[in-house]
C-alpha cells in the first residue's frame, strides 16, 4: 500500500473518530429526537461525510481488503478518545485488544 493511501486512510479514520466524539457530545443528556439536532451532531455528520469521501477515494486506488482493514483503526481511535477526552475507563483486556488491532494493521499495511 502506498504511503499516500495510508495517509488518506489515517485522515479518514481520524475524521470518523472525530465524528463519533462529536456524536457523543451532542447526544449527552438528550432523550428526545428533536434534541439531537444540534451543532456537535451536525459537525459530526460533516466529519463523517468527509471521512466517507476519503474512504471512497482510497478505494479507487487500493484493494478493498486493505482499505477495509483500516476501519479497525477507527475503533482504536474512538477507544483512545473515549478514554483520553471523555474520561471513560480502559480495561487491560481492552488495551490488549487495541494492541492486537494495531499489530494486525501493521501486518496488512507493510
C-alpha positions as CSV (number, residue, x, y, z in Angstrom):
1,X,0.0,0.0,0.0
2,X,1.4,3.4,-0.9
3,X,2.3,6.0,1.7
4,X,-0.2,8.4,0.3
5,X,-3.0,5.9,0.6
6,X,-2.0,5.2,4.2
7,X,-2.2,9.0,4.9
8,X,-5.6,9.2,3.2
9,X,-6.8,6.3,5.3
10,X,-5.4,7.8,8.5
11,X,-7.2,11.0,7.8
12,X,-10.4,9.1,7.1
13,X,-10.1,7.3,10.4
14,X,-9.3,10.5,12.3
15,X,-12.3,12.2,10.7
16,X,-14.6,9.2,11.6
17,X,-13.4,9.1,15.1
18,X,-13.8,12.9,15.5
19,X,-17.4,12.4,14.2
20,X,-18.1,9.8,16.8
21,X,-16.7,12.0,19.6
22,X,-19.0,14.9,18.4
23,X,-22.0,12.5,18.2
24,X,-21.4,11.5,21.8
25,X,-21.0,15.2,22.9
26,X,-24.2,16.1,21.0
27,X,-26.1,13.2,22.4
28,X,-25.2,13.5,26.1
29,X,-28.1,14.4,28.3
30,X,-30.6,14.3,25.5
31,X,-33.6,11.9,25.2
32,X,-35.9,13.3,22.5
33,X,-35.1,13.0,18.8
34,X,-35.5,16.8,18.3
35,X,-32.7,17.4,20.9
36,X,-30.2,15.5,18.7
37,X,-30.4,18.3,16.2
38,X,-27.5,20.4,17.5
39,X,-24.1,21.8,16.4
40,X,-21.9,18.9,17.7
41,X,-24.1,16.3,15.9
42,X,-24.2,18.4,12.7
43,X,-20.4,18.8,12.7
44,X,-20.0,15.1,13.4
45,X,-22.1,14.4,10.3
46,X,-19.9,16.7,8.3
47,X,-16.8,14.9,9.5
48,X,-18.4,11.5,8.7
49,X,-19.2,12.7,5.2
50,X,-15.6,13.9,4.7
51,X,-14.4,10.5,6.1
52,X,-16.6,8.7,3.6
53,X,-15.3,10.7,0.7
54,X,-11.7,9.8,1.8
55,X,-12.6,6.1,2.0
56,X,-14.1,6.2,-1.5
57,X,-11.0,7.9,-2.8
58,X,-8.8,5.3,-1.1
59,X,-10.9,2.5,-2.7
60,X,-10.2,4.0,-6.1
61,X,-6.5,3.4,-5.5
62,X,-6.2,0.4,-3.3
63,X,-7.7,-3.1,-2.9
64,X,-10.8,-3.4,-0.8
65,X,-9.3,-5.9,1.7
66,X,-6.5,-3.4,2.5
67,X,-8.8,-0.3,2.7
68,X,-11.4,-2.1,4.8
69,X,-8.9,-3.2,7.3
70,X,-8.4,0.4,8.2
71,X,-11.9,0.6,9.6
72,X,-10.3,-1.1,12.6
73,X,-8.1,1.9,13.2
74,X,-11.3,3.9,13.7
75,X,-12.2,1.6,16.5
76,X,-8.8,2.1,18.1
77,X,-9.1,5.9,17.8
78,X,-12.6,6.0,19.2
79,X,-11.4,3.9,22.2
80,X,-8.5,6.2,22.9
81,X,-10.6,9.3,22.5
82,X,-13.2,7.9,24.9
83,X,-10.5,7.3,27.4
84,X,-8.4,10.5,26.9
85,X,-11.1,13.0,26.2
86,X,-14.3,11.7,27.8
87,X,-12.6,10.0,30.8
88,X,-14.1,6.6,30.1
89,X,-12.3,3.7,31.7
90,X,-10.0,1.4,29.8
91,X,-9.6,-2.3,30.8
92,X,-6.4,-4.4,30.5
93,X,-8.4,-6.6,28.1
94,X,-9.4,-3.6,26.0
95,X,-5.8,-2.4,25.9
96,X,-4.7,-5.8,24.7
97,X,-7.3,-5.8,22.0
98,X,-6.2,-2.4,20.8
99,X,-2.6,-3.7,20.6
100,X,-3.7,-6.7,18.6
101,X,-5.6,-4.5,16.2
102,X,-2.7,-2.2,15.7
103,X,-0.4,-5.2,15.1
104,X,-2.8,-6.6,12.5
105,X,-2.9,-3.2,10.8
106,X,0.8,-3.1,10.6
107,X,1.0,-6.5,9.1
108,X,-1.6,-5.6,6.5
109,X,-0.1,-2.2,5.6
110,X,3.5,-3.4,5.4
